[in-house]
Amino acid sequence: MTIDTSKTAAPSQAAPTPPGRGANRTTEPASAGERTMNVFSHGVLIVWAILVIVPLLWAGMTAFKSDREIFTNPWSLPTTWHFENFARAWTDANIGQYFLNSVIVVVPSVVLVMLLGSMVAYVIARYEFPGRNLIYYAFVTGMTFPIFLALVPLFFVVQNVGLLGTYPGLILVYTAYALPFTVFFMTGFFRTLPGALAEAAMLDGCSHARVFFQIMLPLAKPGIISVGIFNFLGLWNQYLLPLVLNTDQNHYVLSQGLAVLSANQGYRSDWSALFAGLVIALLPVLAVYVLFQRRIQEGLSVGALK
């Protein structure tokens, strides 16, 4: 058995690498101005981190102290850890009911605003129709409109439809409040997604709704998670809207409940329960940020990378 060597390729020699391609380039040393800017920016970030972290740690530490120890040793660790402060704030100060009310209002609001906002953003980003830009810039304008100017007419609108002081009324207002930012964010995100997949699905007989829910919406998952977290944090900390529209004390959300707790416990000198209530209100926000901080960064950067 012979081997045909006529088709055997001669060993190829590596072509010389052109200068500037594939060669290891030496990193140029940073200039004095760049080093100064880096030191300044890192210093600002460190100072900002201290301003944010120290009050949180102090509030968490103070929540476990007695009232007397809060004033005598405000910066020291608790000599005795009073876990009953949280039980007293949860039951006696009614923080548990306020916490449940916030969950009842905020969670449906976030789900509703993400569903409606994504649908509107997808239509604006993917379809050509008269008035598309007008609708888009109307939502953008809504982001700049001061909420203070809408409180009085909003109060009478909600009152006239019979939803003042109710969960549905607050859910609808929260949804309308967060919708402009959601449409603005998701419109830019949908524009970065490949349109070839949607066109191929349409050629295969998929309806517009099926293309959106089964193809484009899963592709937009990073953006949905990011804007959903922003909406959750903003609505969870919302105080002005429930203060005006949520007149029933049984339906007070957590921000209203903390204001009531601050007023009542201040006169009763029950500062330990007040700090325990503050920590309870902070825990969901911290948990959401710690668990989803990587998702936030991915969602904000994916549009720029594409």
BELWO-V812168 format. One record per residue. N is the residue number from 0. RES is the residue in one letter. SS is DSSP state (alpha for helix, beta for strand, coil for the rest). Layout:
n->N res->RES ss->SS
n->N res->RES ss->SS
This chain:
n->0 res->M ss->coil
n->1 res->T ss->coil
n->2 res->I ss->coil
n->3 res->D ss->coil
n->4 res->T ss->alpha
n->5 res->S ss->alpha
n->6 res->K ss->alpha
n->7 res->T ss->coil
n->8 res->A ss->coil
n->9 res->A ss->coil
n->10 res->P ss->coil
n->11 res->S ss->coil
n->12 res->Q ss->coil
n->13 res->A ss->coil
n->14 res->A ss->coil
n->15 res->P ss->coil
n->16 res->T ss->coil
n->17 res->P ss->coil
n->18 res->P ss->coil
n->19 res->G ss->coil
n->20 res->R ss->coil
n->21 res->G ss->coil
n->22 res->A ss->coil
n->23 res->N ss->coil
n->24 res->R ss->coil
n->25 res->T ss->coil
n->26 res->T ss->coil
n->27 res->E ss->coil
n->28 res->P ss->coil
n->29 res->A ss->coil
n->30 res->S ss->coil
n->31 res->A ss->alpha
n->32 res->G ss->alpha
n->33 res->E ss->alpha
n->34 res->R ss->alpha
n->35 res->T ss->alpha
n->36 res->M ss->alpha
n->37 res->N ss->alpha
n->38 res->V ss->alpha
n->39 res->F ss->alpha
n->40 res->S ss->alpha
n->41 res->H ss->alpha
n->42 res->G ss->alpha
n->43 res->V ss->alpha
n->44 res->L ss->alpha
n->45 res->I ss->alpha
n->46 res->V ss->alpha
n->47 res->W ss->alpha
n->48 res->A ss->alpha
n->49 res->I ss->alpha
n->50 res->L ss->alpha
n->51 res->V ss->alpha
n->52 res->I ss->alpha
n->53 res->V ss->alpha
n->54 res->P ss->alpha
n->55 res->L ss->alpha
n->56 res->L ss->alpha
n->57 res->W ss->alpha
n->58 res->A ss->alpha
n->59 res->G ss->alpha
n->60 res->M ss->alpha
n->61 res->T ss->alpha
n->62 res->A ss->coil
n->63 res->F ss->coil
n->64 res->K ss->coil
n->65 res->S ss->coil
n->66 res->D ss->alpha
n->67 res->R ss->alpha
n->68 res->E ss->alpha
n->69 res->I ss->alpha
n->70 res->F ss->alpha
n->71 res->T ss->alpha
n->72 res->N ss->coil
n->73 res->P ss->coil
n->74 res->W ss->coil
n->75 res->S ss->coil
n->76 res->L ss->coil
n->77 res->P ss->coil
n->78 res->T ss->coil
n->79 res->T ss->coil
n->80 res->W ss->coil
n->81 res->H ss->coil
n->82 res->F ss->coil
n->83 res->E ss->alpha
n->84 res->N ss->alpha
n->85 res->F ss->alpha
n->86 res->A ss->alpha
n->87 res->R ss->alpha
n->88 res->A ss->alpha
n->89 res->W ss->alpha
n->90 res->T ss->alpha
n->91 res->D ss->coil
n->92 res->A ss->coil
n->93 res->N ss->coil
n->94 res->I ss->alpha
n->95 res->G ss->alpha
n->96 res->Q ss->alpha
n->97 res->Y ss->alpha
n->98 res->F ss->alpha
n->99 res->L ss->alpha
n->100 res->N ss->alpha
n->101 res->S ss->alpha
n->102 res->V ss->alpha
n->103 res->I ss->alpha
n->104 res->V ss->alpha
n->105 res->V ss->alpha
n->106 res->V ss->alpha
n->107 res->P ss->alpha
n->108 res->S ss->alpha
n->109 res->V ss->alpha
n->110 res->V ss->alpha
n->111 res->L ss->alpha
n->112 res->V ss->alpha
n->113 res->M ss->alpha
n->114 res->L ss->alpha
n->115 res->L ss->alpha
n->116 res->G ss->alpha
n->117 res->S ss->alpha
n->118 res->M ss->alpha
n->119 res->V ss->alpha
n->120 res->A ss->alpha
n->121 res->Y ss->alpha
n->122 res->V ss->alpha
n->123 res->I ss->alpha
n->124 res->A ss->alpha
n->125 res->R ss->alpha
n->126 res->Y ss->coil
n->127 res->E ss->coil
n->128 res->F ss->coil
n->129 res->P ss->coil
n->130 res->G ss->coil
n->131 res->R ss->alpha
n->132 res->N ss->alpha
n->133 res->L ss->alpha
n->134 res->I ss->alpha
n->135 res->Y ss->alpha
n->136 res->Y ss->alpha
n->137 res->A ss->alpha
n->138 res->F ss->alpha
n->139 res->V ss->alpha
n->140 res->T ss->alpha
n->141 res->G ss->alpha
n->142 res->M ss->alpha
n->143 res->T ss->alpha
n->144 res->F ss->coil
n->145 res->P ss->coil
n->146 res->I ss->alpha
n->147 res->F ss->alpha
n->148 res->L ss->alpha
n->149 res->A ss->alpha
n->150 res->L ss->alpha
n->151 res->V ss->alpha
n->152 res->P ss->alpha
n->153 res->L ss->alpha
n->154 res->F ss->alpha
n->155 res->F ss->alpha
n->156 res->V ss->alpha
n->157 res->V ss->alpha
n->158 res->Q ss->alpha
n->159 res->N ss->alpha
n->160 res->V ss->coil
n->161 res->G ss->coil
n->162 res->L ss->coil
n->163 res->L ss->coil
n->164 res->G ss->coil
n->165 res->T ss->coil
n->166 res->Y ss->alpha
n->167 res->P ss->alpha
n->168 res->G ss->alpha
n->169 res->L ss->alpha
n->170 res->I ss->alpha
n->171 res->L ss->alpha
n->172 res->V ss->alpha
n->173 res->Y ss->alpha
n->174 res->T ss->alpha
n->175 res->A ss->alpha
n->176 res->Y ss->alpha
n->177 res->A ss->alpha
n->178 res->L ss->alpha
n->179 res->P ss->alpha
n->180 res->F ss->alpha
n->181 res->T ss->alpha
n->182 res->V ss->alpha
n->183 res->F ss->alpha
n->184 res->F ss->alpha
n->185 res->M ss->alpha
n->186 res->T ss->alpha
n->187 res->G ss->alpha
n->188 res->F ss->alpha
n->189 res->F ss->alpha
n->190 res->R ss->alpha
n->191 res->T ss->alpha
n->192 res->L ss->coil
n->193 res->P ss->coil
n->194 res->G ss->coil
n->195 res->A ss->alpha
n->196 res->L ss->alpha
n->197 res->A ss->alpha
n->198 res->E ss->alpha
n->199 res->A ss->alpha
n->200 res->A ss->alpha
n->201 res->M ss->alpha
n->202 res->L ss->alpha
n->203 res->D ss->coil
n->204 res->G ss->coil
n->205 res->C ss->coil
n->206 res->S ss->coil
n->207 res->H ss->alpha
n->208 res->A ss->alpha
n->209 res->R ss->alpha
n->210 res->V ss->alpha
n->211 res->F ss->alpha
n->212 res->F ss->alpha
n->213 res->Q ss->alpha
n->214 res->I ss->alpha
n->215 res->M ss->alpha
n->216 res->L ss->alpha
n->217 res->P ss->alpha
n->218 res->L ss->alpha
n->219 res->A ss->coil
n->220 res->K ss->alpha
n->221 res->P ss->alpha
n->222 res->G ss->alpha
n->223 res->I ss->alpha
n->224 res->I ss->alpha
n->225 res->S ss->alpha
n->226 res->V ss->alpha
n->227 res->G ss->alpha
n->228 res->I ss->alpha
n->229 res->F ss->alpha
n->230 res->N ss->alpha
n->231 res->F ss->alpha
n->232 res->L ss->alpha
n->233 res->G ss->alpha
n->234 res->L ss->alpha
n->235 res->W ss->alpha
n->236 res->N ss->coil
n->237 res->Q ss->coil
n->238 res->Y ss->coil
n->239 res->L ss->alpha
n->240 res->L ss->alpha
n->241 res->P ss->alpha
n->242 res->L ss->alpha
n->243 res->V ss->alpha
n->244 res->L ss->alpha
n->245 res->N ss->coil
n->246 res->T ss->coil
n->247 res->D ss->coil
n->248 res->Q ss->alpha
n->249 res->N ss->alpha
n->250 res->H ss->alpha
n->251 res->Y ss->coil
n->252 res->V ss->coil
n->253 res->L ss->alpha
n->254 res->S ss->alpha
n->255 res->Q ss->alpha
n->256 res->G ss->alpha
n->257 res->L ss->alpha
n->258 res->A ss->alpha
n->259 res->V ss->alpha
n->260 res->L ss->alpha
n->261 res->S ss->alpha
n->262 res->A ss->alpha
n->263 res->N ss->alpha
n->264 res->Q ss->alpha
n->265 res->G ss->alpha
n->266 res->Y ss->alpha
n->267 res->R ss->alpha
n->268 res->S ss->coil
n->269 res->D ss->coil
n->270 res->W ss->alpha
n->271 res->S ss->alpha
n->272 res->A ss->alpha
n->273 res->L ss->alpha
n->274 res->F ss->alpha
n->275 res->A ss->alpha
n->276 res->G ss->alpha
n->277 res->L ss->alpha
n->278 res->V ss->alpha
n->279 res->I ss->alpha
n->280 res->A ss->alpha
n->281 res->L ss->alpha
n->282 res->L ss->alpha
n->283 res->P ss->alpha
n->284 res->V ss->alpha
n->285 res->L ss->alpha
n->286 res->A ss->alpha
n->287 res->V ss->alpha
n->288 res->Y ss->alpha
n->289 res->V ss->alpha
n->290 res->L ss->alpha
n->291 res->F ss->alpha
n->292 res->Q ss->alpha
n->293 res->R ss->alpha
n->294 res->R ss->alpha
n->295 res->I ss->alpha
n->296 res->Q ss->alpha
n->297 res->E ss->alpha
n->298 res->G ss->alpha
n->299 res->L ss->alpha
n->300 res->S ss->alpha
n->301 res->V ss->alpha
n->302 res->G ss->alpha
n->303 res->A ss->alpha
n->304 res->L ss->alpha
n->305 res->K ss->coil
